[in-house]
Structures are given as structure tokens and as C-alpha cells.
Amino acid sequence: MLTRRSLFRSSTAAVAVGFVPFPMLASDQSSGAARMPIAAGVDPELRAGLRELHRRGAHWLLAQQQPNGSFLPDHPYALGVTQLAILALAGGGAGLEAQSPQIAAAATFMERHRRKDGGWEQAGSGTGLYTTALGLQVEACLGRATSPAAQSQLLANQKPAHGGIATTPGGFATAPNAAPDLHASVSAIEGLVASGVPAGHPNLQRARRFLNACQNLDSGDGEPGDRAWVTHDGGGVYSPDPAVADGHDDPTLDGGPSRPASTGSLSCGLLAGFLLVGMDVQHPRTKAVQRWIQANYRITGHPGMPVGRQQQGLFGYWLALAKAMALTGTNRIELSDGRQADWRADLLETARAQAQVMAPGTSAPMRWANAAPRWGEALPQLATAYVLRAIAIAADA
């Protein structure tokens, strides 16, 4: 099982979440080693298949790099996608070292978007919290010194401790007038942990209170008392406030207003967040969200999404699932009917089936793109970075 710190030292153990409007992203930190470490307990043939798939996807992704170092030309999310590409490629199956020309060019592109306050943001994107969290992860991945100013910028996005559902204390928001949400909060947590902030830090412990509020559970452990939407399934929701559910909801509830609902990426992100702020894997909260993941497990669709929308956010869900399994040391998922699922084998099979092969031949470059464009997954650079990082986790965890 990966530890909270070793998690951020290997680029192939990419497990942090990232940057809205996209689903959960994985983080990745490395000293620049060019080979994937061997994952104990993983079948050698399966591991070889994962590495080969990673190599072919990395071949395609590297070919997309622009002269300015970006991996996405002329797009508001070029910075975030480039940061994700660094984390997917540096030290991973592509065989790139942190000092390679491709990674160095991408890192230079990132630094061009450094704000005066120390964070990173592409002008007009509105994603500064997420790209700052990713920037801290890139610094660690490339063996660079942590930016205290960037840490301070993340902490400035944490909501103060005062009452109310929408302002549940401890959560992180994307703007001063925005409500906190689970995506932003887990992104910030992982950026801070990646940069060396310990799990017991007071800010992370305040964030834990907001994570509690984002769990579909009433346990008497610090949740707000007026969450009428709770169904006790144990999963993770975007926000405890139905008014800011951001589409992660059930829009058909008795023909009435929508409610927050548990989904695969949110539940896996919640589990990662719990563990990163120091909650034990055997804690009742972590056990409850693990039960949700077991009961709803699938790879071909995004669990918890409404009928007809289960391809939305699929690749981000793969990444979040791989992260959660790595953190808990899970090799097989025990399903609610008693069967056991080899999540690595399922991921390899489904990723192969959904890959777009870009040339003839059994070793040709591959890429991924989602026909459901929500959260940016129609962008092949983003989708491919998601899949590569999920595959790298699976090979290493």
C-alpha cells in the first residue's frame, strides 16, 4: 500500500486530484526516475500490459507538445492540461526524466503563468486554485523547492469556520464569493500534502470537517444537522448544499428539486481526502465510502451518474478509482454479491477497448477521447493524460 508521503514521490503513483471543471485528477511526484517501480502483488503479465499501454499513449501525447512547451494549443485550459501531462509523463512509462527537454519545456510554460502572489493561473480561465494545486505537485515531481507563496494562496481559498450549509467550515472554494465544494477541497488538500504539509496541520483538520459534510452519511461526527438530502449510502457528493450541486445530482427526484447524489469520482476523491488528512482506513467514514465503491463498482461507466449520462467524466473516474485503490492497498474489490473484481485487469481491458489507435501496427501510438464532452474529456490531450496516469497508478500500486 502506498503511504501518504510515498504517494507523492513516485510519478507512477499519481494520485492527487486536480482541477475543475474537470473531474478528479491524480497527483504525481517523482525525483525523475525513468522507470516504473515494480508493484508488489501485481501479476507480471498484467503489469507488462499496463506499461505497454502507457508507452503507446505517451508516444501520442508527447507528439502533441507545442513549440512553447504547452500540450494544448490556444485553449483556456492549456496550463492545467500541460501540468497534468507533466505529471503523467515525468518518471512514468514514457521513460522521461524530470530533466528531459520535453518536461523542461513544459515546466517553463508553467512558470510563464506564475502570478505575482506565487500561484499559477492562466488568464481568464478561472482555475487558479486547481492550477496552483497542480503546480505544487509539479514542483515536487520535478524535485524543485516548494513555493511557500503558492501554499499560502491555496490556504487563502479555505472558508473560515462559521455556520450554514453553503459555508460549512473548512472547505475550499474557487473564488472569495464562491461556495466550497468537494472537488476544490480535495484538490487543495492534495496540493498541500504534496508540498509537505503534514496531515495533522490545523488547516487540513478544518478541511476534514468539510469532507464530513460532503459524505452522504449522518454519523454525528461533525456534519451539519439539516442535510435533508442524506440517504446514508456513504458516498461522496459535490457539495452539502443542493443549491450548488453543480450537476452532480439526481434531477428527477420525485419531479421536485434536485439533490446532491453520490458518484464514483466524488466518492473516490472523498476517500482519498479522508486518508490524506490522516483518517485511518478502518475509520467508520472510510469504511462507509469503501462500501459505496464496492456496491457501485464498474469500469465501463461512471457510477452514480444518471441514466444516459454514465459516460460523462469516465476517464476522470478511472483516475480517481486507481488513486483510491492505491491509497487503501486494494488489489481486488469485493463486490456486494461476493465476487471479487481485479480492478487493474478491468482497467487494462476497458482502456484498450476504448483507445483510438493512430496508425497501423501493434505498437502504434494511442490516444483517448470521450464522446461525452462534459468536464473537458472530449479533449484528447486531457483524456489521454487522465488514462495514462490511471494506468501508471495501476502498474505501481
C-alpha positions in Angstrom: 0.0 0.0 0.0 1.2 3.5 -0.8 1.7 5.8 2.1 0.6 9.4 2.1 4.2 10.6 1.5 5.4 7.9 -0.8 2.4 8.6 -2.9 3.8 11.9 -3.8 7.3 10.7 -4.5 6.6 8.4 -7.5 5.2 9.8 -10.7 3.7 6.4 -11.4 1.9 6.5 -8.2 -0.1 9.5 -9.4 -2.9 10.1 -7.0 -3.9 13.7 -6.4 -7.0 15.4 -7.6 -7.0 18.4 -9.6 -8.7 21.0 -11.5 -12.3 21.9 -12.2 -14.2 21.9 -14.5 -12.7 18.5 -15.0 -13.3 15.6 -12.7 -10.9 14.3 -10.1 -7.3 14.3 -11.1 -4.4 12.4 -9.7 -1.2 13.8 -8.5 2.2 12.6 -9.1 5.6 13.3 -7.6 8.9 12.0 -8.6 12.6 12.5 -8.3 12.8 11.9 -12.1 13.4 8.2 -12.3 12.7 7.0 -15.8 11.3 3.5 -14.9 8.2 2.5 -13.2 8.8 0.7 -9.9 7.6 -2.8 -9.7 4.2 -3.1 -7.9 4.3 -5.9 -5.4 1.5 -8.4 -5.9 0.6 -7.4 -9.4 0.7 -10.2 -12.0 3.8 -9.7 -14.2 1.9 -10.2 -17.4 -0.8 -7.7 -16.3 1.9 -5.2 -15.2 3.6 -5.6 -18.6 0.3 -4.9 -20.4 -0.3 -1.8 -18.4 3.2 -0.5 -19.1 2.9 -1.2 -22.8 -0.4 0.7 -23.0 1.1 3.6 -21.1 4.1 3.7 -23.5 1.8 3.8 -26.5 -0.3 6.6 -25.1 2.7 8.6 -24.0 4.0 8.3 -27.6 0.9 10.1 -28.8 0.8 12.7 -26.0 4.4 13.7 -26.5 3.8 14.3 -30.1 1.2 17.0 -29.2 3.7 19.3 -27.4 3.7 22.7 -28.9 6.8 24.9 -29.5 6.0 26.9 -26.4 6.0 23.8 -24.2 2.3 23.5 -23.9 0.4 20.3 -24.6 -2.8 22.1 -25.7 -2.6 25.0 -28.2 -4.6 28.2 -27.8 -7.0 26.9 -25.1 -8.1 28.4 -21.8 -7.1 25.2 -20.0 -3.7 24.8 -21.7 -1.9 25.4 -18.4 -3.8 22.8 -16.4 -3.6 20.2 -19.2 0.2 20.8 -19.5 0.6 20.4 -15.8 -1.3 17.1 -16.0 0.8 16.0 -18.9 4.0 16.6 -16.9 2.6 14.5 -14.0 1.6 11.8 -16.4 4.9 11.6 -18.2 7.8 12.5 -15.8 9.2 9.4 -14.5 6.5 7.2 -15.9 6.3 4.6 -18.6 7.3 7.1 -21.3 10.9 6.9 -19.9 11.2 10.6 -19.5 13.4 12.0 -16.7 12.4 15.2 -15.0 15.4 16.9 -16.8 14.3 15.8 -20.3 13.9 18.6 -22.9 10.1 17.9 -23.2 9.5 18.1 -19.5 11.7 21.2 -19.1 9.8 23.0 -21.9 6.5 22.2 -20.3 7.7 23.4 -16.9 8.9 26.6 -18.5 5.5 27.1 -20.0 4.0 26.6 -16.5 6.3 29.2 -15.0 5.2 31.8 -17.5 1.8 31.6 -15.8 3.2 32.2 -12.3 1.2 35.0 -10.7 2.9 37.7 -8.6 1.3 36.2 -5.5 3.0 32.9 -6.1 0.2 30.9 -7.5 -0.2 29.7 -11.1 -3.2 30.7 -13.3 -3.9 31.1 -17.0 -5.6 34.5 -17.5 -9.3 34.2 -18.0 -9.5 30.5 -17.0 -10.9 30.9 -13.5 -8.9 27.8 -12.5 -6.3 29.3 -10.2 -7.0 27.1 -7.2 -6.6 24.0 -9.3 -3.6 25.1 -11.3 -1.9 26.2 -8.1 -2.5 22.9 -6.5 -1.2 21.2 -9.6 1.8 23.5 -9.7 2.8 22.4 -6.2 2.6 18.8 -7.3 4.7 19.5 -10.4 7.4 21.2 -8.3 7.6 18.0 -6.1 7.5 15.8 -9.2 10.5 17.6 -10.7 12.4 17.8 -7.4 12.1 21.6 -7.1 11.8 23.6 -3.9 8.3 24.1 -2.6 6.8 27.6 -3.1 5.5 28.8 0.3 3.7 31.6 -1.5 1.7 29.0 -3.5 0.9 27.2 -0.3 -0.4 30.5 1.1 -2.6 31.1 -1.9 -4.2 27.7 -1.5 -4.9 28.3 2.1 -6.4 31.7 1.3 -9.2 29.8 -0.5 -10.2 28.0 2.6 -13.5 29.1 4.0 -13.5 30.3 7.6 -15.2 28.4 10.4 -18.7 29.8 10.5 -22.1 28.2 10.2 -24.5 27.3 7.5 -24.7 24.6 4.9 -23.1 26.5 2.0 -20.4 27.8 4.2 -19.6 24.7 6.1 -16.3 25.5 7.8 -13.0 24.2 6.3 -13.9 23.7 2.7 -12.0 25.3 -0.2 -13.7 27.4 -2.9 -12.5 28.6 -6.3 -13.2 32.3 -5.5 -13.9 34.5 -2.5 -17.6 34.7 -3.2 -18.0 31.0 -4.2 -19.3 28.2 -2.0 -16.8 25.4 -1.1 -17.0 22.1 -2.9 -15.5 18.7 -2.7 -13.5 19.0 -5.9 -11.8 22.2 -4.9 -11.3 20.9 -1.3 -9.6 17.6 -2.3 -7.5 19.4 -4.9 -6.2 21.8 -2.3 -5.6 19.1 0.2 -3.5 17.1 -2.2 -1.6 20.1 -3.3 -0.8 21.0 0.3 0.2 17.4 1.2 2.3 17.1 -2.0 4.2 20.2 -0.9 5.0 18.7 2.5 2.1 20.0 4.8 1.5 17.2 7.3 -1.9 15.6 7.7 -2.2 17.0 11.3 -1.9 20.6 10.1 -4.8 22.7 11.6 -6.0 23.8 8.1 -6.1 20.2 6.9 -8.0 19.2 10.1 -10.5 22.0 9.4 -10.8 20.7 5.8 -11.7 17.3 7.3 -14.9 18.8 8.7 -16.0 19.9 5.3 -15.2 16.4 3.9 -17.5 15.0 6.6 -20.3 17.3 5.4 -19.8 16.1 1.8 -20.4 12.4 2.8 -23.9 11.0 2.3 -24.0 9.9 5.9 -25.2 11.1 9.2 -22.8 9.8 11.9 -22.9 12.6 14.5 -19.3 13.3 13.6 -19.5 17.0 12.8 -21.8 17.1 9.8 -24.4 19.9 9.6 -27.7 18.7 11.0 -30.0 20.0 8.3 -28.9 17.9 5.3 -32.4 16.7 4.3 -30.9 15.0 1.2 -28.9 12.4 3.1 -29.7 8.8 2.1 -26.9 7.2 4.2 -25.3 5.5 1.2 -21.8 6.6 2.4 -20.7 8.1 -0.9 -19.3 11.5 -1.7 -21.3 14.4 -3.1 -20.1 17.6 -4.7 -21.5 19.9 -2.0 -23.6 19.5 1.1 -25.8 22.4 -0.3 -28.2 21.3 -3.0 -28.2 24.8 -4.5 -24.5 24.4 -5.5 -24.6 20.7 -6.6 -23.1 21.7 -9.9 -24.9 19.0 -11.8 -23.7 16.2 -9.6 -27.3 15.4 -8.6 -30.4 13.5 -9.2 -32.5 15.9 -11.4 -35.6 13.7 -11.4 -36.2 13.2 -7.6 -40.0 12.9 -7.4 -40.3 15.6 -10.0 -39.0 18.1 -7.4 -35.8 19.9 -6.9 -32.5 18.2 -7.5 -30.4 16.8 -4.6 -26.8 16.1 -4.1 -26.0 12.5 -5.1 -23.0 10.2 -4.7 -20.9 9.5 -7.8 -17.8 7.4 -8.5 -15.3 10.1 -8.9 -16.6 12.1 -5.9 -16.7 9.0 -3.7 -13.1 8.0 -4.6 -12.0 11.6 -4.2 -13.7 11.7 -0.8 -11.9 8.5 0.3 -8.5 9.9 -0.8 -9.2 13.2 1.0 -10.1 11.3 4.2 -6.8 9.4 4.1 -4.7 12.4 3.2 -5.9 14.3 6.2 -5.0 11.4 8.5 -8.2 9.4 8.8 -7.5 5.7 9.3 -8.5 3.3 6.6 -10.6 1.4 9.2 -12.5 4.5 10.4 -16.3 4.2 10.1 -16.3 7.0 7.5 -13.7 5.5 5.3 -15.3 2.1 5.6 -18.7 3.6 4.6 -17.3 5.2 1.4 -15.5 2.0 0.6 -18.8 0.1 0.8 -20.3 2.6 -1.7 -17.4 2.0 -4.1 -17.8 -1.8 -3.7 -21.6 -1.7 -4.2 -21.4 0.5 -7.3 -18.1 -0.7 -8.9 -17.9 -0.6 -12.7 -15.3 0.4 -15.2 -17.3 0.8 -18.4 -19.4 3.6 -17.0 -19.3 6.3 -14.3 -21.1 5.0 -11.2 -23.8 7.2 -9.8 -24.4 9.3 -12.9 -27.9 9.5 -14.2 -29.1 7.1 -16.9 -27.9 8.4 -20.3 -25.0 10.3 -18.7 -22.8 7.5 -17.4 -20.0 8.2 -19.9 -19.6 11.7 -18.6 -16.4 12.0 -16.6 -15.5 8.4 -17.2 -11.7 8.9 -17.6 -11.5 11.1 -14.5 -13.4 8.4 -12.6 -10.8 5.8 -13.7 -8.1 8.0 -12.3 -10.0 8.6 -9.1 -10.6 4.9 -8.6 -7.0 4.0 -9.2 -6.0 6.6 -6.7 -8.3 5.3 -4.0 -7.3 1.7 -4.6 -3.6 2.7 -4.3 -4.1 4.5 -1.1 -6.0 1.7 0.5 -3.7 -1.0 -0.9 -6.6 -2.8 -2.6 -5.8 -5.4 -5.2 -9.3 -6.8 -5.7 -12.6 -5.1 -4.9 -15.0 -7.3 -3.1 -18.4 -6.7 -4.7 -21.7 -6.6 -3.0 -22.6 -10.0 -4.4 -19.5 -11.7 -3.0 -17.5 -11.7 -6.3 -14.1 -10.1 -6.4 -13.1 -7.7 -9.2 -9.5 -7.2 -10.4 -9.7 -3.5 -11.0 -6.3 -3.4 -12.7 -7.3 -6.1 -15.3 -10.7 -4.4 -15.8 -9.0 -1.1 -16.4 -6.5 -2.5 -18.8 -9.2 -4.3 -20.8 -11.5 -1.3 -21.0 -8.8 1.2 -21.7 -7.5 -1.0 -24.6 -11.0 -1.3 -26.0 -11.7 2.5 -25.9 -8.3 3.6 -27.2 -8.1 5.3 -30.6 -5.1 3.7 -32.5 -3.5 6.4 -34.5 -1.6 4.3 -37.1 -1.3 0.7 -38.3 0.6 -1.8 -36.3 0.5 -3.4 -32.9 2.8 -0.8 -31.3 1.2 2.3 -32.8 0.5 5.4 -30.7 -2.8 5.5 -28.9 -5.0 8.2 -27.5 -8.3 8.6 -25.7 -11.2 11.0 -26.1 -14.7 10.9 -24.6 -17.7 11.2 -26.9 -19.4 12.8 -23.8 -17.7 16.2 -23.7 -18.6 17.2 -20.2 -15.7 18.3 -18.0 -13.4 18.6 -21.0 -12.9 14.9 -21.7 -13.6 15.4 -25.4 -10.1 17.0 -25.4 -7.8 14.1 -26.3 -4.8 15.6 -24.6 -6.7 15.8 -21.3 -8.4 12.4 -21.7 -5.1 10.8 -22.6 -3.3 12.3 -19.6 -6.1 11.0 -17.3 -5.8 7.5 -18.7 -2.0 7.4 -18.7 -1.9 8.4 -15.0 -4.6 5.9 -14.0 -2.6 3.2 -15.9 0.6 4.2 -14.2 -1.0 4.0 -10.7 -2.4 0.6 -11.6 1.1 -0.7 -12.6 2.8 0.7 -9.5 0.2 0.5 -6.6 
